[in-house]
Amino acid sequence: MKAFPHHYQVSAASAPDGEVILSSGSLEPLHSAAPVEFDGPGDRWSPETLLVGAMADCFTLTFRAIARATKLPWVSLNVAVVGTLEREQGNSRFTGFDVKARLRVPVGGDLAAAERALHKAEAGCLISNSLSGQRRLTVDVEVVG
């Protein structure tokens, strides 16, 4: 890992109507639009879905790093995040995030260690730690195979 601080640059380009095109370095451009809840078309990623998606992605990548470091064997991980956006004191903000992590481990896997790793991933996710909304984690660990 490179020394801190890290800097991430994203540019947005838009006309008066339609999509916003997000770009960053050599990454493929991402097209976004307002969500249905804000009278958008509902067929593009929006700032709201990108933020909630970033939390799910960060949780997953943090878990993978923890599992690798602790040599925890696992088969699959599915993470679903629901972000709750509310209006408080004249401002819209995410007030809560419900994270559901479903982890499958191989036969002979340590269920307690797997559950600890999931909780450690939630606590260590830099995106989650950068947001003020309340976080709730539900885990489901099951042996498969």
C-alpha positions as CSV (number, residue, x, y, z in Angstrom):
1,M,0.0,0.0,0.0
2,K,1.2,3.5,-0.8
3,A,1.8,6.0,2.0
4,F,-1.1,8.3,3.1
5,P,-2.6,10.7,2.2
6,H,-4.2,9.2,-0.9
7,H,-6.0,11.4,-3.4
8,Y,-8.8,10.3,-5.7
9,Q,-9.9,12.6,-8.6
10,V,-13.2,12.3,-10.4
11,S,-14.5,14.7,-13.0
12,A,-18.2,15.3,-14.0
13,A,-19.4,16.6,-17.3
14,S,-23.0,17.6,-18.0
15,A,-25.3,19.5,-20.3
16,P,-28.4,21.3,-19.0
17,D,-30.4,18.1,-19.2
18,G,-29.7,14.4,-19.4
19,E,-26.9,12.3,-18.0
20,V,-23.8,13.2,-16.1
21,I,-20.6,11.6,-17.3
22,L,-18.1,10.7,-14.5
23,S,-14.5,10.1,-15.4
24,S,-11.4,9.3,-13.5
25,G,-8.0,8.6,-15.1
26,S,-8.0,5.5,-17.3
27,L,-11.3,4.2,-15.9
28,E,-14.2,3.6,-18.2
29,P,-16.6,6.6,-18.0
30,L,-19.7,6.1,-15.8
31,H,-23.0,7.6,-16.8
32,S,-25.3,8.8,-14.0
33,A,-28.6,10.6,-13.6
34,A,-31.0,11.5,-10.9
35,P,-32.9,8.6,-9.3
36,V,-36.6,8.1,-9.7
37,E,-37.2,9.6,-6.3
38,F,-35.8,12.9,-7.6
39,D,-37.7,12.7,-10.9
40,G,-34.9,11.1,-12.8
41,P,-35.2,8.3,-15.3
42,G,-34.2,5.5,-12.9
43,D,-32.1,3.7,-15.5
44,R,-28.7,5.0,-14.4
45,W,-26.5,5.0,-11.4
46,S,-27.2,8.1,-9.3
47,P,-25.2,9.8,-6.6
48,E,-27.3,8.0,-4.0
49,T,-26.9,4.5,-5.5
50,L,-23.2,5.2,-6.1
51,L,-22.7,6.1,-2.4
52,V,-24.6,3.0,-1.2
53,G,-22.7,0.9,-3.8
54,A,-19.4,2.3,-2.5
55,M,-20.3,1.1,1.0
56,A,-21.1,-2.5,-0.3
57,D,-18.0,-2.6,-2.4
58,C,-15.8,-1.3,0.4
59,F,-17.2,-3.8,2.8
60,T,-16.5,-6.6,0.4
61,L,-13.0,-5.5,-0.4
62,T,-12.2,-5.0,3.3
63,F,-13.5,-8.4,4.1
64,R,-11.4,-10.0,1.3
65,A,-8.3,-8.3,2.7
66,I,-9.1,-9.5,6.3
67,A,-9.8,-13.0,5.1
68,R,-6.5,-13.1,3.2
69,A,-4.5,-11.7,6.1
70,T,-6.0,-14.2,8.5
71,K,-6.0,-17.1,6.1
72,L,-9.8,-17.5,6.5
73,P,-11.2,-19.9,3.9
74,W,-14.5,-18.9,2.3
75,V,-16.5,-19.7,-0.8
76,S,-18.7,-16.7,-1.5
77,L,-19.9,-13.4,0.0
78,N,-23.0,-11.5,-0.9
79,V,-23.5,-8.0,0.6
80,A,-26.7,-6.0,0.3
81,V,-26.8,-2.5,1.6
82,V,-29.9,-0.3,2.0
83,G,-29.3,3.4,2.6
84,T,-32.0,5.5,4.2
85,L,-32.2,9.1,2.9
86,E,-34.3,11.5,5.0
87,R,-34.9,15.2,5.2
88,E,-33.7,16.7,8.5
89,Q,-33.6,20.4,9.4
90,G,-34.0,21.4,5.8
91,N,-31.2,19.1,4.5
92,S,-31.4,15.7,2.8
93,R,-28.9,13.2,4.3
94,F,-28.4,9.5,4.7
95,T,-29.4,8.7,8.3
96,G,-28.8,4.9,8.2
97,F,-27.3,2.0,6.4
98,D,-28.5,-1.6,6.8
99,V,-25.8,-4.0,5.7
100,K,-26.6,-7.7,5.3
101,A,-23.7,-9.9,4.7
102,R,-24.2,-13.6,3.6
103,L,-21.0,-15.5,3.8
104,R,-20.5,-19.2,2.8
105,V,-17.5,-21.1,4.2
106,P,-16.3,-24.5,3.2
107,V,-16.9,-27.6,5.3
108,G,-14.6,-27.5,8.4
109,G,-14.6,-23.7,8.3
110,D,-14.5,-21.7,11.5
111,L,-17.9,-20.1,11.8
112,A,-17.0,-17.9,14.7
113,A,-13.8,-16.6,13.0
114,A,-15.8,-15.9,9.9
115,E,-18.4,-13.9,11.8
116,R,-15.6,-12.0,13.6
117,A,-14.0,-11.2,10.2
118,L,-17.4,-9.8,8.9
119,H,-17.7,-7.5,11.9
120,K,-14.1,-6.5,11.5
121,A,-14.8,-5.6,7.9
122,E,-17.7,-3.5,8.8
123,A,-15.6,-1.6,11.4
124,G,-12.7,-1.2,9.1
125,C,-14.5,-0.1,5.9
126,L,-13.2,3.4,5.1
127,I,-16.3,4.4,3.2
128,S,-18.6,3.5,6.2
129,N,-16.2,5.3,8.6
130,S,-16.5,8.4,6.4
131,L,-20.3,8.6,6.7
132,S,-22.3,9.8,9.7
133,G,-25.5,7.7,9.2
134,Q,-26.1,4.9,11.7
135,R,-24.8,1.5,10.5
136,R,-26.5,-1.8,11.3
137,L,-24.9,-5.1,10.3
138,T,-26.7,-8.4,10.0
139,V,-24.6,-11.5,9.2
140,D,-25.4,-14.9,8.0
141,V,-22.6,-17.5,7.9
142,E,-23.2,-20.9,6.6
143,V,-21.1,-24.0,5.8
144,V,-21.5,-25.2,2.2
145,G,-20.1,-28.2,0.3
